[in-house]
Amino acid sequence: MTKVLIVDNEYEKYQNHLEPIFPEVDFSYAKDGDEAEPLLAETEVIISIGRWLTAEMAAGAKNLKWMQCNITGIDHLVEPLAARPDVILTNGRGIHGPQMTEMTLLHMLALYRQARRLARNQDNHNFERFLPKVLDTRKVAILGLGAIAEHMARTFKALGMTVYGISRTDRPVEGIDKVFSRENIAEAVADVDFLVVLVPYGPGTDKIVNAATFEAMKPTACLINVARGGVVDESALIEALRGGSIAGAGLDVYEVAPLPGDSPLWDMENVFMTPFTGGRSDMYAERILTVIEPNLRHYLDGALDQMINVVDEL
């Protein structure tokens, strides 16, 4: 029987769905890497986000043939799987559109509606009325035109916004009014009210948003980063916020997480922060199962060419 190891602190959700469908599979379960490690030697398939996986663990998993990463970003698996090119790697691309869009909107509205000020006023019983800004007719540029951006762009358009895209490839995307190349980021952000960062992290995107980007933006514009902390130069961002190069930032990700207690970002009035929760939702298991189930069926049938979300290069 094919031995499949599912590592997740809520593995019961996967267990209840998959076991009745795949009686020919020998499933095992672990809540974390410590519980998973003793099971790896016999495991052929791992289904997990996999942040616990080390290069030593991967090397010891002699029977491992396929790993299903349950999120889109696989940068944390580059080092562990570097010496295992024989392992098929698939990710969770395509399921994060709703929650990532809602998180981005939360940040945009928090900045425009001054959520920190409102919360403080509520704590202080201060009934202060002030003039909020609206998203209607504003311009937003999305850096990274993947599946999430497609969902996000449609939502932005429904709110009356003009939407630009910044991408490596020039391709039409529903809801995107104009596409710019990454080499022309400065041109793309020159007249926008929001720059939303969605690009995955890698050598080509390390600090792709930097001091030059902030200098090119309007002083009334805001940055929203829901991608990875490393794609934004955090020191340059802090200086831009302090110096008025941009008006505000909404951050769900950081160069170091958890964010150190001495980071200036904690106390900046023009920053709204969330703790790396953009991709999470109460319906996550149901959504990722729409990738896991067909991929597991194709794998068992030997139809590897029909598996979806295959990562070609680490």
C-alpha positions as CSV (number, residue, x, y, z in Angstrom):
1,M,0.0,0.0,0.0
2,T,1.1,3.6,-0.7
3,K,2.2,5.2,2.6
4,V,1.0,8.8,2.9
5,L,2.0,11.0,5.9
6,I,-0.1,14.0,6.7
7,V,1.5,16.5,9.0
8,D,-0.8,19.2,10.3
9,N,-2.1,20.2,13.8
10,E,-5.6,19.7,12.4
11,Y,-5.0,16.5,10.5
12,E,-8.4,15.1,11.4
13,K,-10.0,17.3,8.7
14,Y,-7.9,15.6,6.1
15,Q,-8.3,12.2,7.7
16,N,-12.1,12.3,7.7
17,H,-12.2,13.4,4.0
18,L,-9.5,11.2,2.5
19,E,-9.7,7.9,4.2
20,P,-13.1,6.9,2.9
21,I,-12.1,8.0,-0.7
22,F,-8.7,6.2,-0.7
23,P,-9.1,2.8,1.1
24,E,-6.0,1.6,-0.8
25,V,-3.8,4.1,1.0
26,D,-2.0,3.6,4.3
27,F,-2.4,7.0,6.0
28,S,-0.4,8.1,9.0
29,Y,-0.7,11.4,10.8
30,A,1.5,13.8,12.9
31,K,0.8,17.2,14.4
32,D,4.4,18.5,13.9
33,G,7.9,17.6,12.8
34,D,8.8,15.9,16.0
35,E,5.9,13.4,15.6
36,A,6.6,13.1,11.9
37,E,10.3,12.3,12.0
38,P,10.0,8.7,13.1
39,L,7.5,8.0,10.3
40,L,9.6,9.4,7.4
41,A,11.7,6.3,6.6
42,E,8.7,4.4,5.3
43,T,6.8,7.4,3.9
44,E,6.2,7.7,0.1
45,V,4.1,10.9,0.1
46,I,4.1,13.8,2.5
47,I,1.1,16.2,2.7
48,S,2.0,19.2,4.8
49,I,3.1,22.9,4.7
50,G,6.4,21.4,5.6
51,R,8.1,24.2,7.6
52,W,9.4,21.5,9.9
53,L,11.2,19.5,7.2
54,T,15.0,19.7,7.3
55,A,17.6,18.5,4.7
56,E,18.6,15.7,7.1
57,M,15.0,14.5,7.3
58,A,14.5,14.6,3.5
59,A,17.7,12.7,3.0
60,G,16.6,10.0,5.5
61,A,13.2,9.6,3.8
62,K,14.5,7.1,1.3
63,N,11.1,6.1,-0.1
64,L,9.8,9.7,-0.5
65,K,8.5,10.3,-4.1
66,W,6.1,13.2,-3.8
67,M,5.5,16.1,-1.4
68,Q,2.3,18.2,-1.5
69,C,3.0,21.5,0.1
70,N,-0.2,23.0,1.4
71,I,0.6,26.6,0.7
72,T,1.7,28.4,-2.5
73,G,5.2,29.6,-1.3
74,I,7.8,26.9,-1.3
75,D,10.9,29.0,-0.4
76,H,11.1,27.2,3.0
77,L,11.5,23.9,1.1
78,V,14.4,25.0,-1.2
79,E,17.1,24.0,1.2
80,P,15.5,20.8,2.5
81,L,14.8,19.4,-0.9
82,A,17.8,20.7,-2.7
83,A,19.5,17.3,-2.7
84,R,16.2,15.5,-3.6
85,P,15.5,16.3,-7.3
86,D,13.8,12.9,-7.5
87,V,10.9,14.1,-5.3
88,I,7.9,15.6,-7.1
89,L,6.9,18.9,-5.4
90,T,3.4,20.4,-5.7
91,N,2.0,23.4,-4.0
92,G,-1.3,25.0,-3.0
93,R,-1.6,27.5,-5.8
94,G,-5.1,28.7,-6.6
95,I,-6.8,28.4,-3.3
96,H,-5.8,31.6,-1.5
97,G,-7.6,34.2,-3.5
98,P,-10.6,34.9,-1.2
99,Q,-8.7,35.2,2.1
100,M,-5.7,37.1,0.6
101,T,-8.1,39.5,-1.1
102,E,-10.0,40.1,2.2
103,M,-6.8,40.6,4.1
104,T,-5.5,43.1,1.6
105,L,-8.8,45.0,1.7
106,L,-8.6,45.0,5.5
107,H,-5.3,46.7,5.3
108,M,-6.4,49.2,2.7
109,L,-9.5,50.1,4.7
110,A,-7.6,50.2,8.0
111,L,-5.3,52.9,6.5
112,Y,-8.0,54.9,4.7
113,R,-10.5,54.6,7.6
114,Q,-7.9,55.1,10.3
115,A,-8.6,51.9,12.2
116,R,-6.0,52.4,14.8
117,R,-7.4,55.8,15.6
118,L,-10.9,54.4,15.8
119,A,-9.8,51.6,18.1
120,R,-8.0,54.0,20.4
121,N,-11.0,56.3,20.5
122,Q,-13.2,53.3,21.4
123,D,-10.8,52.4,24.2
124,N,-10.9,56.0,25.5
125,H,-14.6,56.4,25.1
126,N,-13.9,59.3,22.7
127,F,-16.7,59.9,20.2
128,E,-14.6,61.7,17.5
129,R,-15.9,62.1,14.0
130,F,-13.4,62.7,11.2
131,L,-13.3,62.5,7.5
132,P,-12.4,59.0,6.1
133,K,-11.0,58.3,2.6
134,V,-12.8,56.0,0.1
135,L,-11.3,53.3,-2.2
136,D,-13.7,54.2,-5.1
137,T,-11.8,55.7,-8.1
138,R,-8.4,55.0,-6.6
139,K,-5.5,53.4,-8.4
140,V,-3.8,50.2,-7.3
141,A,-0.8,48.3,-8.7
142,I,-0.4,44.6,-7.9
143,L,3.2,43.3,-8.0
144,G,3.0,39.6,-9.0
145,L,0.2,38.5,-11.3
146,G,-0.6,34.9,-10.1
147,A,-3.9,33.3,-9.2
148,I,-4.4,35.5,-6.1
149,A,-3.9,38.6,-8.2
150,E,-6.6,37.5,-10.6
151,H,-9.1,37.2,-7.8
152,M,-8.0,40.4,-6.1
153,A,-8.2,42.4,-9.4
154,R,-11.8,41.4,-9.9
155,T,-12.7,42.6,-6.4
156,F,-10.8,45.9,-6.8
157,K,-12.6,46.5,-10.1
158,A,-16.0,45.9,-8.4
159,L,-15.1,48.6,-5.9
160,G,-14.5,51.1,-8.7
161,M,-10.7,51.1,-8.7
162,T,-8.3,51.2,-11.6
163,V,-5.9,48.2,-11.4
164,Y,-2.4,48.0,-12.8
165,G,-0.3,44.8,-12.8
166,I,3.4,44.4,-12.6
167,S,4.7,41.1,-13.9
168,R,7.6,39.2,-15.5
169,T,5.4,38.3,-18.4
170,D,3.1,40.5,-20.5
171,R,-0.2,38.6,-20.5
172,P,-3.8,39.8,-20.3
173,V,-5.3,39.3,-16.8
174,E,-9.0,39.8,-16.1
175,G,-9.6,42.9,-14.1
176,I,-6.1,44.4,-14.9
177,D,-6.3,47.6,-16.8
178,K,-2.6,47.8,-17.7
179,V,0.4,45.5,-17.2
180,F,3.9,46.8,-16.6
181,S,7.2,44.8,-16.5
182,R,9.1,44.4,-13.3
183,E,11.9,46.5,-14.9
184,N,9.4,49.4,-15.0
185,I,8.2,49.3,-11.4
186,A,8.9,53.0,-11.0
187,E,6.7,53.9,-13.9
188,A,3.9,51.6,-12.7
189,V,3.8,53.0,-9.2
190,A,4.2,56.7,-10.1
191,D,0.5,57.6,-9.9
192,V,-1.0,54.8,-7.8
193,D,-2.7,55.1,-4.4
194,F,-1.7,51.6,-3.3
195,L,1.1,49.2,-4.2
196,V,0.1,45.6,-3.3
197,V,2.9,43.2,-3.1
198,L,2.1,39.5,-4.0
199,V,5.3,38.4,-5.6
200,P,6.9,35.2,-4.2
201,Y,10.2,35.4,-2.5
202,G,13.4,34.3,-4.2
203,P,16.8,35.5,-5.4
204,G,15.1,37.6,-8.1
205,T,12.7,39.3,-5.8
206,D,14.8,39.9,-2.7
207,K,14.1,43.5,-1.7
208,I,12.5,44.1,-5.1
209,V,10.5,46.9,-3.4
210,N,13.1,49.3,-2.1
211,A,14.1,52.9,-1.6
212,A,13.9,53.7,-5.3
213,T,10.3,52.3,-5.4
214,F,9.2,54.5,-2.5
215,E,10.8,57.5,-4.1
216,A,8.8,56.9,-7.2
217,M,5.5,56.7,-5.4
218,K,3.3,59.6,-4.5
219,P,3.6,60.9,-0.9
220,T,-0.1,60.1,-0.4
221,A,0.4,56.4,-1.6
222,C,0.4,53.3,0.7
223,L,2.3,50.0,0.5
224,I,0.4,46.7,1.3
225,N,2.7,43.7,1.7
226,V,0.9,40.3,2.0
227,A,3.6,38.3,0.2
228,R,6.9,37.7,2.0
229,G,8.9,40.0,4.2
230,G,12.0,39.7,2.2
231,V,10.6,41.2,-1.0
232,V,10.4,44.6,0.7
233,D,13.5,46.4,2.1
234,E,12.2,47.0,5.6
235,S,14.8,49.6,6.6
236,A,14.0,51.6,3.4
237,L,10.3,51.3,4.2
238,I,10.8,52.7,7.7
239,E,12.7,55.6,6.3
240,A,10.1,56.2,3.7
241,L,7.3,56.2,6.3
242,R,9.3,58.5,8.6
243,G,10.3,60.9,5.8
244,G,6.9,61.1,4.1
245,S,7.9,59.5,0.8
246,I,4.8,57.4,1.3
247,A,1.8,57.9,3.5
248,G,1.3,54.5,5.1
249,A,1.9,50.7,5.1
250,G,-0.2,47.7,5.8
251,L,2.0,44.7,6.6
252,D,1.1,41.0,7.2
253,V,4.7,39.8,6.6
254,Y,8.1,40.9,7.9
255,E,11.8,40.3,7.3
256,V,11.9,38.6,10.7
257,A,8.9,36.9,12.2
258,P,7.7,37.3,14.8
259,L,8.5,40.9,14.4
260,P,11.1,41.9,17.1
261,G,9.7,44.0,19.9
262,D,12.2,46.8,19.3
263,S,11.1,47.3,15.6
264,P,10.0,50.9,15.0
265,L,7.0,49.5,13.0
266,W,5.1,48.6,16.2
267,D,4.7,52.3,17.2
268,M,4.3,54.0,13.8
269,E,0.9,55.6,13.5
270,N,0.8,55.2,9.7
271,V,1.4,51.4,9.9
272,F,-1.3,48.8,10.3
273,M,0.0,45.3,11.1
274,T,-1.3,41.7,11.2
275,P,0.7,38.6,12.3
276,F,1.3,36.7,9.0
277,T,-2.3,35.5,8.7
278,G,-3.2,36.6,5.2
279,G,-3.3,33.1,3.8
280,R,-5.2,31.5,6.6
281,S,-9.0,30.9,6.9
282,D,-11.5,28.7,8.6
283,M,-12.1,27.0,5.3
284,Y,-8.5,26.3,4.5
285,A,-8.7,22.5,4.8
286,E,-11.7,22.4,2.5
287,R,-9.9,24.5,-0.1
288,I,-6.6,22.7,-0.1
289,L,-8.4,19.3,-0.4
290,T,-9.5,20.5,-3.9
291,V,-5.8,20.2,-4.8
292,I,-4.8,17.2,-2.6
293,E,-7.6,14.9,-3.7
294,P,-7.2,15.0,-7.5
295,N,-3.4,15.0,-7.1
296,L,-3.4,11.9,-4.9
297,R,-5.7,10.1,-7.4
298,H,-3.5,11.0,-10.3
299,Y,-0.4,9.9,-8.3
300,L,-1.9,6.5,-7.4
301,D,-3.0,6.0,-11.0
302,G,0.5,6.7,-12.3
303,A,-0.8,9.7,-14.2
304,L,1.9,12.0,-13.0
305,D,1.5,14.3,-16.0
306,Q,-2.0,15.2,-14.9
307,M,-1.0,16.4,-11.4
308,I,-1.6,20.1,-10.9
309,N,0.6,22.8,-9.3
310,V,3.8,20.9,-10.0
311,V,6.8,23.1,-9.0
312,D,9.3,22.8,-11.9
313,E,12.2,24.5,-10.2
314,L,13.1,25.1,-6.6
